[in-house]
Amino acid sequence: MSELKPAPRRVQQVADGLGLAVRVVEMAQSTRTAEDAAAACGCAVGQIIKSLVFRGRQSGKPVLLLVSGANRVDQAGVAAVIGEALDRPDATFVREVTGFAIGGIPPFGHAQSLPTWLDEDLLKYETVWAAAGSPEAVFEVDPRRLAEVIGATVVNVKAAG
């Protein structure tokens, strides 16, 4: 683990502390986008977790959506489920609440506690891949176990139709 850069090392340490048996790896190529990550990991785009931070329109509080790389978020639909309209914040807000830059946000280990929602489509797979603190670092995980360990609520994130 000492060969990992600081942010991915921190993600590995948090995973270990959560009892999540994963191994953070740093890829030679970027995994910043879902398509890049799928190519690097040798999996379907749907198996990539996009960690998307939103801000509640009324509360200003951050919300984390863990979304299948194959899906686009229906913000109005998700807002109806969680009870507040959502806005996309700027990169500064995202870094402040997660401690990570966009493109490397893991599903846990954030600077502050984030209510987390997991795309039900991720549960179609035995394993999925998530960012691990940098645009090159990832880990493979059972999505059910991930949701259980981090206390994520499963939700349909896609627009109907």
GROMACS elastic network, one bead per residue, 0.5 to 0.9 nm:
[ bonds ]
;  ai    aj funct       b0    kb
    1     4     6  0.55673   500
    1     5     6  0.89261   500
    1     9     6  0.64829   500
    1    12     6  0.78293   500
    1    13     6  0.89936   500
    1    23     6  0.88505   500
    1    24     6  0.82887   500
    2     5     6  0.78270   500
    2     6     6  0.87829   500
    2     9     6  0.72481   500
    3     9     6  0.83229   500
    4     7     6  0.80772   500
    4     8     6  0.60673   500
    4     9     6  0.53506   500
    4    24     6  0.82111   500
    4    25     6  0.77731   500
    4    26     6  0.72377   500
    4   137     6  0.88133   500
    5     8     6  0.57051   500
    5     9     6  0.59710   500
    5    10     6  0.86610   500
    5    26     6  0.85530   500
    5   134     6  0.86173   500
    6     9     6  0.50479   500
    6    10     6  0.61495   500
    6    11     6  0.87778   500
    6   133     6  0.85580   500
    7    10     6  0.50728   500
    7    11     6  0.63969   500
    7    12     6  0.87799   500
    7   100     6  0.78944   500
    7   132     6  0.75715   500
    7   134     6  0.66263   500
    7   137     6  0.89959   500
    8    12     6  0.62428   500
    8    13     6  0.86414   500
    8    24     6  0.67949   500
    8    25     6  0.81206   500
    8    26     6  0.80012   500
    8   104     6  0.89895   500
    8   131     6  0.88672   500
    8   132     6  0.52729   500
    8   134     6  0.64783   500
    8   137     6  0.62882   500
    8   138     6  0.82004   500
    9    12     6  0.50687   500
    9    13     6  0.62239   500
    9    14     6  0.87124   500
    9    24     6  0.77764   500
    9   132     6  0.85254   500
    9   133     6  0.82621   500
   10    13     6  0.50442   500
   10    14     6  0.62301   500
   10    15     6  0.86040   500
   10   109     6  0.78377   500
   10   132     6  0.87186   500
   10   133     6  0.78537   500
   11    14     6  0.51382   500
   11    15     6  0.61196   500
   11    16     6  0.85727   500
   11    24     6  0.76784   500
   11   106     6  0.73336   500
   11   108     6  0.76779   500
   11   109     6  0.62783   500
   11   132     6  0.58282   500
   11   133     6  0.63663   500
   12    15     6  0.50686   500
   12    16     6  0.61416   500
   12    17     6  0.85795   500
   12    22     6  0.76437   500
   12    23     6  0.69079   500
   12    24     6  0.59324   500
   12   132     6  0.77693   500
   12   139     6  0.89482   500
   13    16     6  0.50772   500
   13    17     6  0.61631   500
   13    18     6  0.86721   500
   14    18     6  0.61750   500
   14    19     6  0.86652   500
   14    20     6  0.86304   500
   14   108     6  0.76495   500
   14   109     6  0.59059   500
   15    18     6  0.50752   500
   15    19     6  0.63234   500
   15    20     6  0.50966   500
   15    21     6  0.71663   500
   15    22     6  0.69744   500
   15    23     6  0.87325   500
   15   108     6  0.79641   500
   15   109     6  0.80157   500
   16    19     6  0.51016   500
   16    20     6  0.56907   500
   16    21     6  0.66835   500
   16    22     6  0.77517   500
   17    20     6  0.74907   500
   18    21     6  0.87225   500
   18   149     6  0.67696   500
   18   150     6  0.81698   500
   19    22     6  0.89801   500
   19   149     6  0.79660   500
   20   141     6  0.83315   500
   20   145     6  0.78592   500
   20   146     6  0.75309   500
   20   149     6  0.73940   500
   21   141     6  0.80276   500
   22   139     6  0.63886   500
   22   140     6  0.65069   500
   22   141     6  0.63620   500
   23   138     6  0.84410   500
   23   139     6  0.58225   500
   23   140     6  0.73131   500
   23   141     6  0.89059   500
   24   131     6  0.89214   500
   24   132     6  0.65922   500
   24   137     6  0.65952   500
   24   138     6  0.56358   500
   24   140     6  0.79003   500
   25   132     6  0.81857   500
   25   136     6  0.82413   500
   25   137     6  0.55114   500
   25   138     6  0.55930   500
   25   139     6  0.62177   500
   26    29     6  0.85958   500
   26   132     6  0.86093   500
   26   134     6  0.85175   500
   26   135     6  0.88721   500
   26   136     6  0.53636   500
   26   138     6  0.64677   500
   26   139     6  0.88114   500
   27    30     6  0.69403   500
   27    31     6  0.76014   500
   27    40     6  0.70393   500
   27    41     6  0.84626   500
   27   135     6  0.89850   500
   27   136     6  0.52112   500
   27   137     6  0.60985   500
   27   138     6  0.76571   500
   28    40     6  0.83171   500
   28   136     6  0.70611   500
   29    36     6  0.80675   500
   29    37     6  0.86579   500
   29    40     6  0.67952   500
   29   135     6  0.87880   500
   29   136     6  0.63546   500
   30    33     6  0.79576   500
   30    36     6  0.64023   500
   30    37     6  0.70906   500
   30    40     6  0.77257   500
   30   135     6  0.56753   500
   30   137     6  0.83130   500
   31    34     6  0.70184   500
   31    35     6  0.78717   500
   31    38     6  0.77697   500
   31    39     6  0.83332   500
   31    40     6  0.67606   500
   31    41     6  0.85811   500
   31   103     6  0.75722   500
   31   104     6  0.81625   500
   31   131     6  0.77142   500
   31   134     6  0.85585   500
   31   135     6  0.53368   500
   31   136     6  0.51047   500
   31   137     6  0.72124   500
   31   138     6  0.76796   500
   32    35     6  0.84429   500
   32    36     6  0.64564   500
   32    37     6  0.66525   500
   32   102     6  0.81329   500
   32   104     6  0.66588   500
   32   131     6  0.81926   500
   32   134     6  0.81616   500
   32   136     6  0.69533   500
   33    36     6  0.51368   500
   33    37     6  0.60818   500
   33    38     6  0.85463   500
   33    50     6  0.81726   500
   33    69     6  0.84470   500
   33   103     6  0.68150   500
   33   135     6  0.84472   500
   34    37     6  0.50649   500
   34    38     6  0.60470   500
   34    39     6  0.86038   500
   34    45     6  0.59998   500
   34    46     6  0.82796   500
   34    47     6  0.87969   500
   34    48     6  0.58465   500
   34    49     6  0.75392   500
   34    50     6  0.68269   500
   34    68     6  0.86011   500
   34    69     6  0.51570   500
   34    70     6  0.79133   500
   35    38     6  0.51688   500
   35    39     6  0.62755   500
   35    40     6  0.86515   500
   35    44     6  0.86320   500
   35    45     6  0.59049   500
   35    48     6  0.83704   500
   35    69     6  0.76225   500
   35    70     6  0.89634   500
   36    39     6  0.52332   500
   36    40     6  0.61831   500
   36    41     6  0.85831   500
   36    45     6  0.87885   500
   37    40     6  0.50380   500
   37    41     6  0.59107   500
   37    42     6  0.82235   500
   37    43     6  0.83802   500
   37    45     6  0.77541   500
   37    48     6  0.68820   500
   37   129     6  0.81283   500
   37   130     6  0.88121   500
   37   131     6  0.86790   500
   37   136     6  0.84584   500
   37   138     6  0.82633   500
   38    41     6  0.51375   500
   38    42     6  0.56629   500
   38    43     6  0.50386   500
   38    44     6  0.57442   500
   38    45     6  0.51461   500
   38    46     6  0.83342   500
   38    47     6  0.74869   500
   38    48     6  0.64646   500
   38    69     6  0.86593   500
   38   129     6  0.83544   500
   39    42     6  0.52186   500
   39    43     6  0.67789   500
   39    44     6  0.81458   500
   39    45     6  0.82056   500
   40    43     6  0.80959   500
   41    44     6  0.87333   500
   41    48     6  0.89930   500
   41   129     6  0.77553   500
   41   138     6  0.85477   500
   41   140     6  0.89298   500
   43    46     6  0.82411   500
   43    47     6  0.65469   500
   43    48     6  0.80347   500
   43   128     6  0.85196   500
   43   129     6  0.86089   500
   44    47     6  0.54085   500
   44    48     6  0.73884   500
   44    69     6  0.86365   500
   44    70     6  0.85635   500
   45    48     6  0.55478   500
   45    49     6  0.88113   500
   45    68     6  0.76294   500
   45    69     6  0.52145   500
   45    70     6  0.55946   500
   46    49     6  0.77865   500
   46    67     6  0.88405   500
   46    68     6  0.50691   500
   46    71     6  0.74706   500
   46   121     6  0.78807   500
   46   122     6  0.71486   500
   46   125     6  0.85795   500
   46   128     6  0.82347   500
   47    68     6  0.62986   500
   47    69     6  0.66052   500
   47    70     6  0.80079   500
   47   121     6  0.89728   500
   47   122     6  0.65441   500
   47   124     6  0.88084   500
   47   125     6  0.68064   500
   47   127     6  0.71519   500
   47   129     6  0.60967   500
   47   130     6  0.87102   500
   48    67     6  0.80379   500
   48    68     6  0.57829   500
   48    70     6  0.79614   500
   48   122     6  0.82921   500
   48   128     6  0.57768   500
   48   130     6  0.61318   500
   48   131     6  0.85735   500
   49    66     6  0.58448   500
   49    67     6  0.54025   500
   49    68     6  0.50808   500
   49    69     6  0.57762   500
   49   106     6  0.88918   500
   49   107     6  0.84133   500
   49   119     6  0.88378   500
   49   122     6  0.77229   500
   49   128     6  0.68394   500
   49   129     6  0.59753   500
   49   130     6  0.50136   500
   49   131     6  0.74127   500
   50    65     6  0.78526   500
   50    66     6  0.56319   500
   50    68     6  0.61655   500
   50    69     6  0.57591   500
   50   103     6  0.85287   500
   50   105     6  0.83560   500
   50   106     6  0.88497   500
   50   107     6  0.89166   500
   50   130     6  0.72527   500
   50   131     6  0.78825   500
   51    64     6  0.67133   500
   51    65     6  0.59277   500
   51    67     6  0.64700   500
   51   102     6  0.85188   500
   51   103     6  0.83457   500
   51   104     6  0.83741   500
   51   105     6  0.59413   500
   51   106     6  0.66131   500
   51   107     6  0.63731   500
   51   130     6  0.79516   500
   51   131     6  0.78076   500
   52    63     6  0.82611   500
   52    64     6  0.57156   500
   52    65     6  0.51253   500
   52    66     6  0.63430   500
   52    67     6  0.73094   500
   52    88     6  0.87098   500
   52    94     6  0.89598   500
   52   102     6  0.84706   500
   52   105     6  0.81596   500
   53    62     6  0.65419   500
   53    63     6  0.56830   500
   53    65     6  0.63405   500
   53    66     6  0.88135   500
   53    88     6  0.71259   500
   53    89     6  0.74139   500
   53    94     6  0.64004   500
   53    97     6  0.88863   500
   53    98     6  0.86033   500
   54    61     6  0.83208   500
   54    62     6  0.56686   500
   54    63     6  0.51538   500
   54    64     6  0.63641   500
   54    65     6  0.76669   500
   54    86     6  0.59616   500
   54    87     6  0.56045   500
   54    89     6  0.60477   500
   54    94     6  0.82958   500
   55    58     6  0.87357   500
   55    59     6  0.79471   500
   55    60     6  0.54882   500
   55    61     6  0.54204   500
   55    63     6  0.59568   500
   55    64     6  0.87697   500
   55    85     6  0.84593   500
   55    86     6  0.55514   500
   55    87     6  0.52189   500
   55    88     6  0.62309   500
   55    89     6  0.60616   500
   55    93     6  0.89251   500
   56    59     6  0.53044   500
   56    61     6  0.52691   500
   56    62     6  0.63182   500
   56    63     6  0.70923   500
   56    79     6  0.87407   500
   56    84     6  0.60182   500
   56    85     6  0.58986   500
   56    87     6  0.63576   500
   56    88     6  0.89752   500
   57    60     6  0.56927   500
   57    61     6  0.80995   500
   57    84     6  0.68007   500
   57    85     6  0.53778   500
   57    86     6  0.53820   500
   57    87     6  0.60197   500
   58    61     6  0.82669   500
   58    84     6  0.70533   500
   58    85     6  0.74007   500
   58    86     6  0.86164   500
   59    62     6  0.86864   500
   59    84     6  0.82071   500
   61   114     6  0.85942   500
   62    89     6  0.88117   500
   62    93     6  0.87656   500
   62    94     6  0.83477   500
   62    97     6  0.72391   500
   62   113     6  0.89961   500
   62   114     6  0.63617   500
   62   115     6  0.75440   500
   63    86     6  0.84233   500
   63   114     6  0.57970   500
   63   115     6  0.53910   500
   63   116     6  0.62453   500
   63   117     6  0.79643   500
   64   107     6  0.81115   500
   64   114     6  0.61830   500
   64   115     6  0.61642   500
   64   117     6  0.62905   500
   64   118     6  0.85521   500
   65    73     6  0.88240   500
   65   107     6  0.87979   500
   65   115     6  0.86196   500
   65   116     6  0.58679   500
   65   118     6  0.59852   500
   65   119     6  0.73594   500
   65   157     6  0.85275   500
   66   107     6  0.70001   500
   66   116     6  0.73231   500
   66   117     6  0.60953   500
   66   119     6  0.59386   500
   66   122     6  0.87334   500
   66   152     6  0.88184   500
   67    70     6  0.82119   500
   67    71     6  0.67473   500
   67    72     6  0.78995   500
   67    73     6  0.76496   500
   67   117     6  0.84458   500
   67   118     6  0.63477   500
   67   120     6  0.84253   500
   67   121     6  0.80796   500
   67   122     6  0.74157   500
   67   157     6  0.73725   500
   68    71     6  0.54644   500
   68    72     6  0.82567   500
   68   118     6  0.86556   500
   68   119     6  0.62940   500
   68   120     6  0.84233   500
   68   121     6  0.63995   500
   68   122     6  0.56583   500
   68   128     6  0.88449   500
   69    72     6  0.80325   500
   69   122     6  0.89948   500
   71   119     6  0.88136   500
   71   121     6  0.85023   500
   71   157     6  0.77499   500
   71   158     6  0.64733   500
   72   157     6  0.74009   500
   72   158     6  0.60618   500
   72   159     6  0.76961   500
   73    76     6  0.87531   500
   73    77     6  0.83758   500
   73    78     6  0.76859   500
   73   156     6  0.89290   500
   73   157     6  0.51437   500
   73   158     6  0.53060   500
   73   159     6  0.69113   500
   74    77     6  0.52888   500
   74    78     6  0.61887   500
   74    79     6  0.84773   500
   74   156     6  0.89023   500
   74   157     6  0.57522   500
   74   158     6  0.51399   500
   74   160     6  0.82831   500
   75    78     6  0.52035   500
   75    79     6  0.58912   500
   75    80     6  0.85495   500
   75    85     6  0.74786   500
   75    86     6  0.63868   500
   75    87     6  0.81509   500
   75   157     6  0.77303   500
   75   158     6  0.85854   500
   75   159     6  0.83375   500
   76    80     6  0.62054   500
   76    81     6  0.88340   500
   76    85     6  0.67624   500
   76    86     6  0.76896   500
   76   159     6  0.85844   500
   77    80     6  0.52015   500
   77    81     6  0.66538   500
   77    82     6  0.89723   500
   77   156     6  0.83237   500
   77   157     6  0.70698   500
   77   158     6  0.77022   500
   77   159     6  0.68814   500
   77   160     6  0.86047   500
   78    81     6  0.51313   500
   78    82     6  0.62472   500
   78    83     6  0.83249   500
   78    84     6  0.86188   500
   78    85     6  0.82849   500
   78    86     6  0.83210   500
   78   155     6  0.76513   500
   78   156     6  0.74213   500
   78   157     6  0.59000   500
   78   158     6  0.83015   500
   79    82     6  0.51608   500
   79    83     6  0.55452   500
   79    84     6  0.50284   500
   79    86     6  0.61826   500
   80    83     6  0.52857   500
   80    84     6  0.67501   500
   80    85     6  0.75172   500
   81    84     6  0.81542   500
   81   155     6  0.79738   500
   82    85     6  0.84116   500
   89    92     6  0.80938   500
   89    93     6  0.61718   500
   89    94     6  0.68120   500
   90    93     6  0.55645   500
   90    94     6  0.65251   500
   90    95     6  0.89243   500
   91    94     6  0.50114   500
   91    95     6  0.61495   500
   91    96     6  0.85686   500
   91   101     6  0.72645   500
   91   102     6  0.67668   500
   92    95     6  0.52224   500
   92    96     6  0.61485   500
   92    97     6  0.87805   500
   92   101     6  0.85076   500
   93    96     6  0.50648   500
   93    97     6  0.62771   500
   93    98     6  0.85015   500
   94    97     6  0.54729   500
   94    98     6  0.59655   500
   94    99     6  0.76986   500
   94   100     6  0.74715   500
   94   101     6  0.71559   500
   94   102     6  0.71957   500
   95    98     6  0.52625   500
   95   100     6  0.50284   500
   95   101     6  0.53549   500
   95   102     6  0.73985   500
   95   105     6  0.88480   500
   95   111     6  0.85532   500
   96    99     6  0.56028   500
   96   100     6  0.78386   500
   96   111     6  0.71113   500
   96   112     6  0.85470   500
   97   100     6  0.82800   500
   97   110     6  0.68000   500
   97   111     6  0.54741   500
   97   112     6  0.56215   500
   97   113     6  0.82133   500
   97   114     6  0.80780   500
   98   101     6  0.79913   500
   98   105     6  0.72017   500
   98   106     6  0.86081   500
   98   108     6  0.86067   500
   98   109     6  0.76922   500
   98   112     6  0.64523   500
   98   113     6  0.85313   500
   98   114     6  0.83129   500
   99   105     6  0.82715   500
   99   109     6  0.84173   500
   99   110     6  0.57575   500
   99   112     6  0.82685   500
   99   133     6  0.88055   500
  100   103     6  0.84872   500
  100   104     6  0.64543   500
  100   105     6  0.54965   500
  100   106     6  0.80461   500
  100   110     6  0.76263   500
  100   111     6  0.83875   500
  100   133     6  0.61437   500
  100   134     6  0.75817   500
  101   104     6  0.58664   500
  101   105     6  0.63715   500
  101   133     6  0.77726   500
  101   134     6  0.73766   500
  101   135     6  0.84726   500
  102   105     6  0.59634   500
  102   134     6  0.85667   500
  102   135     6  0.81885   500
  103   131     6  0.74530   500
  103   133     6  0.83292   500
  103   134     6  0.67978   500
  103   135     6  0.51584   500
  103   136     6  0.87309   500
  104   130     6  0.86964   500
  104   131     6  0.51029   500
  104   132     6  0.59880   500
  104   136     6  0.75081   500
  104   137     6  0.72535   500
  104   138     6  0.83476   500
  105   108     6  0.83369   500
  105   110     6  0.84654   500
  105   130     6  0.83586   500
  105   131     6  0.57323   500
  105   132     6  0.65248   500
  105   133     6  0.54862   500
  105   134     6  0.71822   500
  105   135     6  0.84484   500
  106   109     6  0.71812   500
  106   110     6  0.79265   500
  106   130     6  0.62800   500
  106   133     6  0.58153   500
  106   134     6  0.86425   500
  106   138     6  0.83934   500
  107   110     6  0.81076   500
  107   116     6  0.82996   500
  107   130     6  0.71295   500
  107   131     6  0.75958   500
  107   132     6  0.81646   500
  107   146     6  0.84420   500
  107   150     6  0.80076   500
  108   113     6  0.87493   500
  108   114     6  0.86284   500
  108   150     6  0.68872   500
  109   112     6  0.82708   500
  109   113     6  0.84823   500
  110   113     6  0.65772   500
  110   114     6  0.76095   500
  111   114     6  0.89598   500
  115   151     6  0.84727   500
  115   152     6  0.74025   500
  115   153     6  0.85680   500
  116   147     6  0.88449   500
  116   150     6  0.79272   500
  116   151     6  0.73015   500
  116   153     6  0.64456   500
  116   154     6  0.88376   500
  117   147     6  0.85110   500
  117   151     6  0.86886   500
  117   152     6  0.50725   500
  117   154     6  0.57035   500
  117   155     6  0.63260   500
  118   121     6  0.85806   500
  118   122     6  0.75991   500
  118   123     6  0.89589   500
  118   143     6  0.87315   500
  118   147     6  0.69204   500
  118   152     6  0.58929   500
  118   153     6  0.58642   500
  118   155     6  0.59609   500
  118   156     6  0.82780   500
  118   157     6  0.84342   500
  119   122     6  0.57969   500
  119   123     6  0.78125   500
  119   153     6  0.86264   500
  119   154     6  0.59031   500
  119   155     6  0.53096   500
  119   156     6  0.57196   500
  119   157     6  0.58324   500
  119   158     6  0.85281   500
  120   123     6  0.55368   500
  120   124     6  0.77064   500
  120   154     6  0.55156   500
  120   155     6  0.55032   500
  120   156     6  0.55825   500
  120   157     6  0.77156   500
  121   124     6  0.56049   500
  121   125     6  0.80620   500
  121   155     6  0.88238   500
  121   156     6  0.75426   500
  121   157     6  0.86559   500
  122   125     6  0.59829   500
  122   126     6  0.87836   500
  122   127     6  0.84722   500
  122   128     6  0.70863   500
  122   143     6  0.63949   500
  122   144     6  0.86363   500
  123   126     6  0.73546   500
  123   127     6  0.85051   500
  123   128     6  0.87693   500
  123   142     6  0.84804   500
  123   143     6  0.59086   500
  123   144     6  0.65137   500
  124   127     6  0.88727   500
  124   143     6  0.88389   500
  125   128     6  0.66060   500
  125   142     6  0.78982   500
  125   143     6  0.74671   500
  126   141     6  0.82846   500
  126   142     6  0.57903   500
  126   143     6  0.71843   500
  126   144     6  0.85490   500
  127   140     6  0.63177   500
  127   141     6  0.52037   500
  127   143     6  0.61466   500
  127   144     6  0.88936   500
  128   139     6  0.83122   500
  128   140     6  0.55698   500
  128   141     6  0.54884   500
  128   142     6  0.62930   500
  128   143     6  0.62178   500
  129   138     6  0.64602   500
  129   139     6  0.54904   500
  129   141     6  0.62780   500
  129   142     6  0.87968   500
  129   143     6  0.88662   500
  130   137     6  0.85580   500
  130   138     6  0.54170   500
  130   139     6  0.55422   500
  130   140     6  0.65625   500
  130   141     6  0.77384   500
  131   134     6  0.69390   500
  131   135     6  0.72254   500
  131   136     6  0.78973   500
  131   137     6  0.59361   500
  131   139     6  0.66685   500
  132   135     6  0.80276   500
  132   136     6  0.80685   500
  132   139     6  0.64472   500
  133   136     6  0.83025   500
  133   137     6  0.63651   500
  133   138     6  0.78969   500
  134   137     6  0.52935   500
  134   138     6  0.80888   500
  135   138     6  0.83017   500
  141   144     6  0.86656   500
  141   145     6  0.75784   500
  141   146     6  0.68025   500
  142   145     6  0.53804   500
  142   146     6  0.62235   500
  142   147     6  0.87820   500
  143   147     6  0.61239   500
  143   148     6  0.85561   500
  144   147     6  0.52155   500
  144   148     6  0.62027   500
  144   149     6  0.86658   500
  145   148     6  0.50627   500
  145   149     6  0.60842   500
  145   150     6  0.86108   500
  146   149     6  0.52502   500
  146   150     6  0.61574   500
  146   151     6  0.82162   500
  146   152     6  0.80321   500
  147   150     6  0.54781   500
  147   151     6  0.56635   500
  147   153     6  0.71740   500
  147   154     6  0.77358   500
  148   151     6  0.52319   500
  148   152     6  0.66666   500
  148   153     6  0.88288   500
  149   152     6  0.79578   500
  156   159     6  0.85321   500
  158   161     6  0.88345   500
